[in-house]
Structures are given as C-alpha cells and as structure tokens.
Amino acid sequence: MNTESTVKACVTYFRYLKPTKESQEAGETKEKPFLEMVALLDLGRGVNGYAGTAHGGFDCMVLDEVCGTVANMQSGKQILL
C-alpha cells in the first residue's frame, strides 16, 4: 500500500490517558492503561471508490489496523510483528 498512488505516508502516535475512577472500574491498571491513538495518512488516487472519496473497504482496513494496534498495546502484552 506504500506507493505514490495509494498511501504516500503514514504517521501514528498514541498517548496514555489520565486514569479516572470510571476507567479504573472498567479495568484500567498501570500495566494495561487506556490509550488514545491517532493515525494520519496521506492518500493518493489509488484508494478512491469515487473520485475524491476513499473506498469503504480501504477505510475499514485502516480502522481494523488501528483498533488492533490499540488492543495489542492495551493488553499489557508486547507482541512484536
């Protein structure tokens, strides 16, 4: 997907959210903190469904990758790919 006509660049970053009483009751611990993650992509025409609109399948793939990464990080287990 890393081509001039598809995903030209991708930057992701995350930050730990400050624990709250509600988050701790929902299962947040020091070993498994809740996270906020952001993925920024520079998209080319190769991901278009219609002109100027990314294909829905591509959108779902990006969402799946981001959610999987956050779940992996929040699990407390380090899984290297």
DSSP file (Angstrom, degrees, kcal/mol; ACC not computed):
  #  RESIDUE AA STRUCTURE BP1 BP2  ACC     N-H-->O    O-->H-N    N-H-->O    O-->H-N    TCO  KAPPA ALPHA  PHI   PSI    X-CA   Y-CA   Z-CA
    1    1 A M              0   0    0      0, 0.0     6,-2.7     0, 0.0     2,-1.6   0.000 360.0 360.0 360.0  -9.4    0.0    0.0    0.0
    2    2 A N        +     0   0    0      4,-0.2     2,-0.3     3,-0.1     6,-0.2  -0.598 360.0 116.2 -90.3  80.0    3.0    2.3    0.3
    3    3 A T  S >  S-     0   0    0     -2,-1.6     3,-0.7     4,-0.2    41,-0.1  -0.863  79.6-102.3-135.0 170.7    3.1    3.8   -3.3
    4    4 A E  T 3  S+     0   0    0     -2,-0.3    41,-0.2     1,-0.2     4,-0.2   0.755 121.7  45.6 -65.6 -23.8    2.6    7.2   -4.8
    5    5 A S  T 3  S+     0   0    0     39,-0.2    41,-4.1     2,-0.1    42,-0.3   0.513 123.8  26.1-100.9  -4.0   -0.9    6.3   -5.9
    6    6 A T  S <  S-     0   0    0     -3,-0.7    38,-3.6    40,-0.2     2,-0.8   0.420 127.9  -2.0-118.5-101.8   -2.1    4.7   -2.6
    7    7 A V  E     +A   43   0A   0     -6,-2.7    36,-0.2    36,-0.2    -4,-0.2  -0.849  57.3 179.3-100.3 106.7   -0.7    5.6    0.8
    8    8 A K  E     -     0   0A   0     34,-2.8     2,-0.3    -2,-0.8    -1,-0.2   0.856  69.0  -6.5 -74.5 -35.9    2.1    8.1    0.3
    9    9 A A  E     -A   42   0A   0     33,-0.9    33,-2.6    -5,-0.0     2,-0.4  -0.987  57.8-163.8-158.1 153.1    2.8    8.4    4.1
   10   10 A C  E     -A   41   0A   0     -2,-0.3     2,-0.4    31,-0.2    31,-0.2  -0.981   6.0-179.2-144.7 130.1    1.5    7.3    7.4
   11   11 A V  E     -A   40   0A   0     29,-2.6    29,-3.4    -2,-0.4     2,-0.4  -0.998   6.2-177.0-129.4 129.3    2.3    8.6   10.9
   12   12 A T  E     +A   39   0A   0     -2,-0.4     2,-0.3    27,-0.2    27,-0.2  -0.947   5.7 168.4-123.8 148.3    0.8    7.1   14.1
   13   13 A Y  E     -A   38   0A   0     25,-2.2    25,-2.8    -2,-0.4     2,-0.3  -0.983  10.1-164.7-150.8 159.0    1.1    8.3   17.6
   14   14 A F  E     -A   37   0A   0     -2,-0.3     2,-0.3    23,-0.2    23,-0.2  -0.934   3.6-160.8-140.6 163.6   -0.5    7.5   20.9
   15   15 A R  E     -A   36   0A   0     21,-2.2    21,-2.3    -2,-0.3     2,-0.3  -0.994  26.8-113.1-144.0 149.0   -0.8    8.9   24.4
   16   16 A Y  E     -A   35   0A   0     -2,-0.3     2,-0.3    19,-0.2    19,-0.2  -0.638  32.7-131.0 -78.7 136.2   -1.8    7.4   27.7
   17   17 A L        -     0   0    0     17,-2.1    17,-0.3    -2,-0.3     3,-0.1  -0.671  27.6-102.8 -87.6 143.8   -5.0    8.9   29.1
   18   18 A K        -     0   0    0     -2,-0.3    -1,-0.1     1,-0.1     0, 0.0  -0.463  45.8-109.2 -64.7 128.6   -5.0   10.0   32.7
   19   19 A P        -     0   0    0      0, 0.0     2,-0.3     0, 0.0    -1,-0.1  -0.275  36.8-169.6 -61.9 143.5   -6.8    7.4   34.8
   20   20 A T     >  -     0   0    0      1,-0.1     4,-2.2    -3,-0.1     5,-0.2  -0.812  38.2-105.2-122.9 168.4  -10.3    8.2   36.2
   21   21 A K  H  > S+     0   0    0     -2,-0.3     4,-2.0     1,-0.2     5,-0.1   0.913 122.3  50.0 -59.2 -42.4  -12.4    6.4   38.7
   22   22 A E  H  > S+     0   0    0      1,-0.2     4,-1.3     2,-0.2    -1,-0.2   0.895 109.6  49.6 -65.3 -41.0  -14.6    5.2   35.9
   23   23 A S  H  4>S+     0   0    0      1,-0.2     5,-2.4     2,-0.2     4,-0.2   0.884 110.6  50.1 -67.8 -36.6  -11.7    3.9   33.8
   24   24 A Q  H ><5S+     0   0    0     -4,-2.2     3,-1.1     1,-0.2    -1,-0.2   0.880 109.3  51.2 -68.2 -37.0  -10.3    2.0   36.7
   25   25 A E  H 3<5S+     0   0    0     -4,-2.0    -1,-0.2     1,-0.2    -2,-0.2   0.780 106.3  56.8 -67.1 -26.0  -13.6    0.4   37.4
   26   26 A A  T 3<5S-     0   0    0     -4,-1.3    -1,-0.2    -5,-0.1    -2,-0.2   0.449 134.1 -85.2 -85.7  -0.8  -13.8   -0.6   33.7
   27   27 A G  T < 5S+     0   0    0     -3,-1.1     2,-0.2     1,-0.3    -3,-0.2   0.475  74.6 149.8 115.9   2.9  -10.4   -2.5   34.1
   28   28 A E      < +     0   0    0     -5,-2.4    -1,-0.3    -6,-0.1     2,-0.3  -0.506  17.3 168.3 -70.7 134.4   -7.7    0.0   33.6
   29   29 A T        -     0   0    0      3,-1.2     5,-0.0    -2,-0.2    -5,-0.0  -0.827  51.4 -99.8-133.6 174.7   -4.5   -0.8   35.5
   30   30 A K  S    S+     0   0    0     -2,-0.3    -1,-0.1     1,-0.2    -2,-0.0   0.869 126.4  46.4 -64.3 -35.2   -0.9    0.5   35.5
   31   31 A E  S    S+     0   0    0      1,-0.3    -1,-0.2    44,-0.0    -3,-0.1   0.775 122.6  35.4 -76.6 -27.3    0.1   -2.5   33.4
   32   32 A K  S    S+     0   0    0     -5,-0.1    -3,-1.2    43,-0.1    -1,-0.3  -0.617  82.3 177.5-127.4  71.4   -2.9   -2.0   31.0
   33   33 A P        -     0   0    0      0, 0.0     2,-0.2     0, 0.0    43,-0.1  -0.355  34.2-107.7 -74.6 154.6   -3.5    1.7   30.6
   34   34 A F        -     0   0    0    -17,-0.3   -17,-2.1    -2,-0.1     2,-0.3  -0.596  42.2-157.0 -78.6 145.4   -6.2    3.2   28.4
   35   35 A L  E     -A   16   0A   0     -2,-0.2     2,-0.4   -19,-0.2   -19,-0.2  -0.833  21.4-147.7-125.4 157.7   -4.8    4.8   25.2
   36   36 A E  E     -A   15   0A   0    -21,-2.3   -21,-2.2    -2,-0.3     2,-0.4  -0.999  25.8-172.2-119.5 127.9   -5.7    7.4   22.6
   37   37 A M  E     -A   14   0A   0     -2,-0.4     2,-0.4   -23,-0.2   -23,-0.2  -0.959   8.9-168.3-126.1 141.7   -4.2    6.6   19.2
   38   38 A V  E     -A   13   0A   0    -25,-2.8   -25,-2.2    -2,-0.4     2,-0.5  -0.989   2.1-166.5-128.3 135.0   -4.2    8.8   16.1
   39   39 A A  E     -A   12   0A   0     -2,-0.4     2,-0.5   -27,-0.2   -27,-0.2  -0.989   4.2-165.7-122.1 124.8   -3.2    7.6   12.6
   40   40 A L  E     -A   11   0A   0    -29,-3.4   -29,-2.6    -2,-0.5     2,-0.4  -0.946  10.2-175.1-111.4 124.6   -2.5   10.3    9.9
   41   41 A L  E     -A   10   0A   0     -2,-0.5     2,-0.7   -31,-0.2   -31,-0.2  -0.952  22.9-147.8-123.1 139.6   -2.4    9.0    6.3
   42   42 A D  E     -A    9   0A   0    -33,-2.6   -34,-2.8    -2,-0.4   -33,-0.9  -0.915  31.5-160.0-102.4 107.0   -1.6   10.9    3.1
   43   43 A L  E     -A    7   0A   0     -2,-0.7   -36,-0.2   -36,-0.2     2,-0.1  -0.656   9.3-157.8 -98.7 144.0   -3.8    9.1    0.5
   44   44 A G    >   -     0   0    0    -38,-3.6     3,-1.2    -2,-0.3   -39,-0.2  -0.406  41.7 -86.9-103.1-175.1   -3.4    9.1   -3.3
   45   45 A R  G >  S+     0   0    0      1,-0.2     3,-1.7   -41,-0.2   -39,-0.2   0.668 111.5  80.7 -69.0 -18.0   -5.9    8.4   -6.0
   46   46 A G  G 3  S+     0   0    0    -41,-4.1    -1,-0.2     1,-0.3   -40,-0.2   0.609  89.3  53.3 -68.1 -11.5   -5.4    4.6   -5.9
   47   47 A V  G <  S+     0   0    0     -3,-1.2     8,-3.5   -42,-0.3    -1,-0.3   0.326  83.0 125.3-102.7   6.6   -7.7    4.2   -2.8
   48   48 A N  E <   +B   54   0B   0     -3,-1.7     6,-0.3     6,-0.3     3,-0.2  -0.416  35.7 178.8 -70.4 137.0  -10.6    6.0   -4.5
   49   49 A G  E    S+     0   0B   0      4,-3.2     2,-0.3     1,-0.6    -1,-0.2   0.798  88.7   5.0 -90.0 -53.6  -14.0    4.4   -4.7
   50   50 A Y  E >  S-B   53   0B   0      3,-1.0     3,-2.6     1,-0.0    -1,-0.6  -0.820 113.6 -67.6-117.7 162.9  -15.4    7.5   -6.4
   51   51 A A  T 3  S+     0   0    0     -2,-0.3     3,-0.1     1,-0.3    -1,-0.0  -0.294 123.5   3.7 -55.1 125.2  -13.3   10.5   -7.4
   52   52 A G  T 3  S+     0   0    0      1,-0.1     2,-0.4    -7,-0.1    -1,-0.3   0.548 113.0  99.3  78.0   7.1  -12.0   12.2   -4.3
   53   53 A T  E <  S-B   50   0B   0     -3,-2.6    -4,-3.2    -8,-0.1    -3,-1.0  -0.983  72.0-126.6-132.0 122.0  -13.6    9.6   -1.9
   54   54 A A  E     -B   48   0B   0     -2,-0.4    -6,-0.3    -6,-0.3     2,-0.1  -0.362  37.0-101.3 -65.2 143.9  -11.6    6.7   -0.4
   55   55 A H     >  -     0   0    0     -8,-3.5     4,-2.1     1,-0.1     3,-0.5  -0.389  25.4-125.5 -64.6 140.3  -13.1    3.2   -0.9
   56   56 A G  H  > S+     0   0    0      1,-0.2     4,-2.4     2,-0.2     5,-0.2   0.838 109.9  56.4 -58.6 -36.2  -15.1    1.9    2.1
   57   57 A G  H  > S+     0   0    0      2,-0.2     4,-1.9     1,-0.2    -1,-0.2   0.872 106.8  49.6 -64.1 -36.4  -13.1   -1.3    2.1
   58   58 A F  H  > S+     0   0    0     -3,-0.5     4,-2.3     2,-0.2    -2,-0.2   0.922 109.2  51.9 -66.5 -44.2   -9.9    0.8    2.5
   59   59 A D  H  X S+     0   0    0     -4,-2.1     4,-2.3     1,-0.2    -2,-0.2   0.918 110.5  48.8 -57.0 -44.3  -11.5    2.8    5.3
   60   60 A C  H  X S+     0   0    0     -4,-2.4     4,-2.6     1,-0.2    -1,-0.2   0.876 108.3  53.7 -64.7 -38.3  -12.4   -0.4    7.1
   61   61 A M  H  X S+     0   0    0     -4,-1.9     4,-2.3     2,-0.2    -1,-0.2   0.920 110.3  46.8 -62.9 -43.7   -8.8   -1.8    6.6
   62   62 A V  H  X S+     0   0    0     -4,-2.3     4,-2.4     2,-0.2    -2,-0.2   0.930 113.0  48.9 -64.1 -45.1   -7.3    1.3    8.2
   63   63 A L  H  X S+     0   0    0     -4,-2.3     4,-2.7     1,-0.2     5,-0.2   0.904 110.8  51.2 -61.0 -42.2   -9.8    1.2   11.1
   64   64 A D  H  X S+     0   0    0     -4,-2.6     4,-2.4     1,-0.2    -1,-0.2   0.913 110.9  47.9 -61.7 -44.1   -9.1   -2.5   11.7
   65   65 A E  H  X S+     0   0    0     -4,-2.3     4,-2.0     2,-0.2    -2,-0.2   0.915 114.1  45.9 -64.4 -44.0   -5.3   -1.9   11.8
   66   66 A V  H  X S+     0   0    0     -4,-2.4     4,-2.3     2,-0.2    -2,-0.2   0.931 114.1  47.7 -66.5 -45.6   -5.6    1.0   14.2
   67   67 A C  H  X S+     0   0    0     -4,-2.7     4,-2.5     1,-0.2    -2,-0.2   0.897 112.0  50.7 -63.6 -39.7   -8.0   -0.9   16.5
   68   68 A G  H  X S+     0   0    0     -4,-2.4     4,-2.3    -5,-0.2    -1,-0.2   0.893 110.0  49.6 -64.0 -39.9   -5.8   -4.0   16.5
   69   69 A T  H  X S+     0   0    0     -4,-2.0     4,-2.3     2,-0.2    -2,-0.2   0.920 112.3  47.0 -65.1 -44.2   -2.8   -1.9   17.4
   70   70 A V  H  X S+     0   0    0     -4,-2.3     4,-2.6     2,-0.2    -2,-0.2   0.917 112.2  50.2 -64.2 -43.3   -4.6   -0.2   20.3
   71   71 A A  H  X S+     0   0    0     -4,-2.5     4,-1.2     1,-0.2    -1,-0.2   0.907 111.0  49.8 -61.9 -41.3   -6.0   -3.5   21.6
   72   72 A N  H  <>S+     0   0    0     -4,-2.3     5,-0.5     1,-0.2     4,-0.4   0.922 113.5  45.2 -62.4 -44.5   -2.5   -5.0   21.4
   73   73 A M  H ><5S+     0   0    0     -4,-2.3     3,-0.8     1,-0.2    -2,-0.2   0.872 113.7  49.2 -68.5 -36.7   -1.0   -2.1   23.3
   74   74 A Q  H 3<5S+     0   0    0     -4,-2.6    -1,-0.2     1,-0.2    -2,-0.2   0.683  94.9  75.2 -77.0 -17.4   -3.7   -2.1   25.9
   75   75 A S  T 3<5S-     0   0    0     -4,-1.2    -1,-0.2    -3,-0.3    -2,-0.2   0.727  99.7-127.3 -69.1 -21.0   -3.5   -5.8   26.5
   76   76 A G  T < 5S+     0   0    0     -3,-0.8     2,-0.4    -4,-0.4    -3,-0.1   0.404  76.4 109.8  87.8  -3.7   -0.3   -5.4   28.6
   77   77 A K      < -     0   0    0     -5,-0.5     2,-0.8     2,-0.0    -1,-0.3  -0.894  67.3-134.5-106.5 134.7    1.5   -8.0   26.4
   78   78 A Q        -     0   0    0     -2,-0.4     2,-0.6    -3,-0.1    -5,-0.1  -0.796  26.0-178.6 -90.7 113.9    4.2   -6.9   24.0
   79   79 A I        -     0   0    0     -2,-0.8     2,-0.4    -7,-0.1    -2,-0.0  -0.958  10.9-156.7-114.6 116.7    3.6   -8.6   20.6
   80   80 A L              0   0    0     -2,-0.6    -2,-0.0     1,-0.1     0, 0.0  -0.776 360.0 360.0 -95.2 135.1    6.2   -7.8   18.0
   81   81 A L              0   0    0     -2,-0.4    -1,-0.1     0, 0.0    -2,-0.0   0.378 360.0 360.0-109.5 360.0    5.3   -8.2   14.4
